[in-house]
Amino acid sequence: MKSVILFSAALVFSAFTNSALSAEKTGAEIAQSCTMCHGENGLSKMPGTPSLAGQSEIYLVNQLRHFRDGQRQHEQMSVIAKPLTNADIDKVSAWFAQFEVELKKR
């Protein structure tokens, strides 16, 4: 299982580095690399993986910067956040924060 997770993280990291994240990328384009774990539009269906949709922009910015800078450690996220610039983090955080999540009883 650990090797599958590391392989997945390597694929996502590769997608980030090969696409050469730049000022021209939108938050939605950057977020495409997040969907494998965090789900389409940031709505996770994986146990133990948080949904990003509707989270506070400030919270997402801080967490991504902490992963990138090593202040927060996570096997996959530390690797995935490493190549992100502040502008990339701002854009992807704003994109996920734009969603409104509604809670309903079944």
FIBASE-444843 format. One line per 8 residues: number of its first residue (from 1); their letters; for each residue z negated, x negated, y negated of N, C-alpha, C. Coordinates in steps of 0.2 Angstrom, whole numbers, plus 5000, padded with zeros to 4 digits. Layout:
NUM = A = Z/X/Y/Z/X/Y/Z/X/Y  ...
end
This chain:
1 = MKSVILFS = 5000/4996/5006/5000/5000/5000/5000/4996/4994  4996/4990/4994/4996/4986/4988/5002/4983/4987  5006/4981/4992/5013/4978/4991/5018/4983/4988  5017/4989/4990/5021/4994/4987/5020/4995/4980  5014/4995/4978/5012/4996/4971/5014/4990/4967  5013/4984/4969/5015/4978/4966/5023/4978/4965  5027/4980/4970/5034/4980/4970/5036/4985/4965  5033/4991/4965/5034/4996/4960/5033/4994/4953
9 = AALVFSAF = 5028/4990/4952/5026/4987/4945/5032/4982/4943  5034/4978/4948/5039/4973/4947/5045/4976/4945  5047/4982/4948/5053/4985/4946/5053/4988/4939  5047/4991/4937/5047/4994/4930/5047/4988/4925  5043/4983/4927/5043/4977/4922/5050/4974/4922  5054/4974/4927/5061/4971/4927/5065/4976/4922  5064/4982/4923/5068/4987/4919/5066/4986/4911  5060/4985/4910/5058/4983/4903/5061/4977/4900
17 = TNSALSAE = 5061/4971/4904/5063/4965/4902/5071/4965/4902  5074/4968/4907/5081/4968/4907/5085/4972/4902  5081/4977/4900/5084/4982/4895/5083/4979/4888  5079/4973/4887/5078/4970/4881/5076/4975/4876  5069/4978/4877/5067/4983/4872/5068/4980/4865  5070/4984/4861/5072/4982/4854/5071/4988/4849  5072/4986/4843/5070/4991/4837/5075/4997/4838  5080/4997/4842/5085/5002/4843/5083/5007/4848
25 = KTGAEIAQ = 5078/5006/4852/5076/5010/4858/5071/5015/4855  5072/5021/4857/5068/5027/4855/5062/5027/4859  5057/5031/4857/5051/5032/4861/5053/5035/4868  5057/5040/4868/5059/5044/4874/5063/5039/4879  5067/5034/4876/5070/5029/4880/5065/5024/4883  5060/5022/4880/5055/5018/4882/5051/5022/4887  5049/5028/4886/5045/5032/4891/5049/5033/4898  5055/5032/4898/5058/5033/4905/5056/5028/4910
33 = SCTMCHGE = 5053/5023/4908/5050/5018/4912/5043/5020/4915  5040/5025/4911/5034/5027/4913/5034/5033/4918  5040/5036/4919/5040/5042/4923/5039/5041/4930  5040/5035/4933/5039/5034/4940/5032/5035/4942  5027/5033/4938/5020/5034/4939/5017/5040/4935  5019/5041/4929/5015/5046/4925/5019/5052/4924  5025/5053/4928/5028/5059/4929/5033/5061/4923  5037/5065/4924/5042/5068/4919/5039/5070/4913
41 = NGLSKMPG = 5041/5068/4907/5037/5070/4901/5030/5068/4901  5028/5063/4905/5021/5061/4905/5016/5066/4908  5018/5070/4913/5014/5075/4916/5014/5072/4924  5008/5069/4925/5007/5066/4931/5006/5070/4937  5009/5069/4943/5008/5073/4949/5005/5068/4954  5003/5062/4952/5001/5057/4957/4993/5057/4956  4989/5058/4961/4982/5057/4961/4980/5050/4958  4975/5051/4954/4973/5044/4951/4977/5042/4945
49 = TPSLAGQS = 4982/5045/4943/4987/5042/4938/4986/5048/4932  4984/5046/4926/4983/5050/4921/4990/5053/4918  4989/5059/4916/4995/5062/4912/4995/5059/4905  5000/5057/4902/5001/5055/4895/5003/5060/4890  5006/5065/4892/5008/5070/4888/5002/5074/4884  5003/5074/4878/4997/5078/4874/4991/5073/4872  4991/5067/4875/4986/5062/4873/4986/5061/4865  4981/5059/4862/4981/5056/4855/4985/5050/4855
57 = EIYLVNQL = 4989/5050/4849/4993/5044/4848/4989/5038/4847  4984/5038/4844/4979/5033/4842/4977/5030/4849  4975/5035/4853/4972/5033/4860/4977/5029/4864  4983/5032/4864/4988/5028/4868/4990/5022/4865  4991/5021/4859/4992/5015/4856/4987/5009/4858  4981/5011/4857/4975/5007/4858/4975/5005/4865  4976/5009/4870/4976/5008/4877/4982/5003/4879  4988/5004/4877/4993/5000/4878/4992/4993/4876
65 = RHFRDGQR = 4990/4993/4869/4989/4986/4867/4983/4982/4870  4978/4986/4873/4973/4983/4877/4976/4980/4883  4980/4984/4887/4983/4982/4893/4987/4976/4891  4991/4976/4886/4996/4971/4884/4992/4964/4883  4987/4965/4879/4983/4959/4877/4978/4956/4881  4977/4960/4887/4972/4958/4892/4965/4960/4891  4964/4964/4886/4957/4967/4885/4955/4972/4890  4960/4975/4893/4959/4980/4898/4964/4978/4904
73 = QHEQMSVI = 4961/4978/4910/4965/4976/4916/4966/4981/4920  4972/4981/4923/4975/4986/4928/4981/4982/4931  4981/4982/4938/4986/4979/4941/4993/4980/4939  4995/4986/4938/5002/4988/4936/5002/4988/4928  4998/4991/4925/4999/4992/4918/4998/4986/4914  4994/4981/4916/4994/4975/4913/5001/4971/4913  5005/4972/4918/5011/4969/4919/5016/4973/4915  5016/4979/4915/5021/4984/4912/5020/4983/4904
81 = AKPLTNAD = 5014/4983/4902/5013/4983/4895/5015/4976/4891  5015/4971/4895/5016/4964/4893/5022/4963/4888  5028/4965/4890/5033/4964/4886/5034/4969/4880  5030/4974/4879/5030/4979/4874/5028/4976/4867  5032/4977/4862/5030/4975/4855/5026/4981/4852  5023/4979/4846/5019/4984/4843/5024/4990/4841  5030/4989/4839/5034/4995/4838/5036/4999/4844  5037/4995/4850/5038/4999/4856/5032/5004/4858
89 = IDKVSAWF = 5026/5001/4857/5020/5004/4859/5019/5010/4854  5021/5009/4847/5020/5015/4843/5025/5020/4844  5031/5019/4846/5036/5024/4847/5035/5028/4854  5033/5024/4859/5031/5028/4865/5025/5032/4865  5020/5029/4861/5014/5033/4860/5015/5040/4856  5019/5039/4851/5021/5045/4847/5025/5050/4851  5029/5047/4855/5033/5052/4860/5029/5056/4864  5024/5053/4868/5020/5056/4872/5015/5061/4869
97 = AQFEVELK = 5013/5059/4863/5008/5063/4859/5011/5069/4856  5018/5070/4855/5021/5075/4853/5020/5082/4857  5019/5081/4863/5018/5086/4868/5012/5090/4867  5012/5097/4868/5006/5101/4868/5005/5103/4875  4999/5102/4878/4998/5104/4885/4993/5110/4885  4995/5115/4888/4992/5121/4888/4988/5122/4895  4982/5124/4895/4977/5124/4901/4977/5132/4902  4979/5134/4909/4978/5141/4911/4975/5141/4918
105 = KR = 4971/5146/4919/4968/5148/4925/4974/5150/4930  4973/5148/4936/4978/5151/4941/4977/5158/4943
end
